[in-house]
Amino acid sequence: MKNIFEKDYIIIVEGQTDVIACHKFGLSNTVGVMGTALTNDAISKITRFTRRFVLLFDGDKSGRNAAKTSREYLLKHKDYEVIDIPLIYKGTPYDPDDFLNKFGPKKIITSIEKKGFKF
């Protein structure tokens, strides 16, 4: 949680292997929802550390739908900032684990920084 507090944002992924890959590639402020949607309980725990969210869900249809639902839910709270990074590269959907192992973290970090969050 220290990394989330220091960076003042959290990266949210869907599963355990995505969390492991993110940490392996230096994205240490990452947690997984272990499913496809954020719960009220998870959000209330996260907002003890930050109100800034990066959604890094799978690039497939179900992941994009989950990201859309989560983004819409979070944006109902006016004091939350939300970045959604679609993991679709050259028309191919990726999950964070596969994307990081194939391309490394630079594209994700650049997307985060372009949206105004400091890496």
C-alpha positions as CSV (number, residue, x, y, z in Angstrom):
1,M,0.0,0.0,0.0
2,K,3.0,2.3,0.5
3,N,3.5,2.5,-3.3
4,I,-0.1,3.4,-3.9
5,F,0.1,6.2,-1.2
6,E,3.4,7.5,-2.6
7,K,2.3,7.6,-6.2
8,D,-1.2,8.8,-5.3
9,Y,-2.9,6.4,-7.8
10,I,-3.7,2.8,-8.1
11,I,-3.5,0.5,-11.1
12,I,-6.4,-2.0,-11.1
13,V,-6.1,-5.2,-13.1
14,E,-8.4,-8.2,-13.3
15,G,-6.3,-11.2,-12.0
16,Q,-3.4,-12.5,-10.1
17,T,-1.0,-13.1,-13.0
18,D,-1.6,-9.5,-14.2
19,V,-0.7,-8.2,-10.7
20,I,2.5,-10.3,-10.7
21,A,3.5,-9.1,-14.2
22,C,2.9,-5.5,-13.3
23,H,5.0,-5.8,-10.1
24,K,7.7,-7.6,-12.1
25,F,7.8,-4.7,-14.5
26,G,7.9,-1.9,-11.9
27,L,4.2,-1.1,-11.7
28,S,4.2,-1.8,-8.0
29,N,1.1,0.2,-7.2
30,T,-1.1,-2.5,-8.8
31,V,-3.9,-4.6,-7.3
32,G,-6.2,-7.1,-8.9
33,V,-10.0,-7.3,-8.4
34,M,-9.9,-11.1,-9.1
35,G,-12.9,-10.8,-11.4
36,T,-14.2,-8.3,-13.9
37,A,-15.8,-5.5,-11.8
38,L,-14.9,-3.4,-8.8
39,T,-17.0,-3.8,-5.7
40,N,-18.1,-1.1,-3.2
41,D,-16.0,-2.8,-0.5
42,A,-12.9,-2.8,-2.7
43,I,-13.4,0.9,-3.6
44,S,-13.9,1.9,0.0
45,K,-10.6,0.2,1.0
46,I,-8.7,1.7,-1.9
47,T,-9.9,5.3,-1.2
48,R,-8.2,5.2,2.1
49,F,-5.0,5.5,0.1
50,T,-6.0,7.4,-3.1
51,R,-8.9,8.6,-5.2
52,R,-7.1,8.2,-8.5
53,F,-7.6,5.0,-10.5
54,V,-5.9,3.5,-13.6
55,L,-8.0,0.8,-15.1
56,L,-5.8,-1.7,-16.9
57,F,-8.3,-4.4,-17.7
58,D,-8.0,-7.0,-20.5
59,G,-8.4,-5.7,-24.0
60,D,-11.0,-8.4,-25.0
61,K,-14.8,-7.6,-25.1
62,S,-15.5,-8.7,-21.5
63,G,-12.5,-6.7,-20.2
64,R,-13.5,-3.6,-22.1
65,N,-17.1,-4.0,-20.8
66,A,-15.8,-4.3,-17.2
67,A,-13.6,-1.3,-17.6
68,K,-16.5,0.8,-19.0
69,T,-18.8,-0.3,-16.1
70,S,-16.1,0.4,-13.5
71,R,-15.2,3.8,-15.1
72,E,-18.8,4.9,-15.2
73,Y,-19.3,3.8,-11.6
74,L,-16.2,5.6,-10.3
75,L,-16.9,8.8,-12.2
76,K,-20.2,9.1,-10.3
77,H,-18.0,10.2,-7.4
78,K,-16.9,13.7,-8.3
79,D,-13.7,13.5,-6.3
80,Y,-12.3,10.4,-8.2
81,E,-10.0,10.6,-11.2
82,V,-10.1,7.7,-13.6
83,I,-7.9,6.7,-16.4
84,D,-8.8,3.7,-18.6
85,I,-6.0,2.2,-20.7
86,P,-7.3,-0.1,-23.4
87,L,-4.9,-3.0,-24.0
88,I,-5.5,-3.3,-27.7
89,Y,-2.5,-2.9,-29.8
90,K,-2.6,-3.0,-33.6
91,G,-6.1,-4.5,-33.4
92,T,-5.1,-7.3,-31.0
93,P,-6.6,-7.4,-27.5
94,Y,-4.1,-8.3,-24.7
95,D,-4.3,-8.9,-21.0
96,P,-1.7,-7.0,-18.9
97,D,0.4,-10.1,-18.3
98,D,0.8,-10.9,-22.0
99,F,1.2,-7.2,-23.0
100,L,4.0,-6.6,-20.5
101,N,5.8,-9.7,-21.4
102,K,5.6,-8.9,-25.1
103,F,6.1,-5.2,-25.2
104,G,7.4,-4.2,-21.7
105,P,6.0,-1.4,-19.5
106,K,7.0,1.7,-21.6
107,K,3.7,2.0,-23.5
108,I,1.6,1.6,-20.3
109,I,3.8,4.1,-18.4
110,T,3.6,6.6,-21.3
111,S,-0.2,6.3,-21.4
112,I,-0.4,6.9,-17.6
113,E,1.8,10.0,-17.9
114,K,0.0,11.4,-20.9
115,K,-3.2,11.4,-18.7
116,G,-1.4,13.5,-16.1
117,F,-0.4,10.9,-13.5
118,K,3.3,10.8,-12.6
119,F,5.0,7.4,-12.8
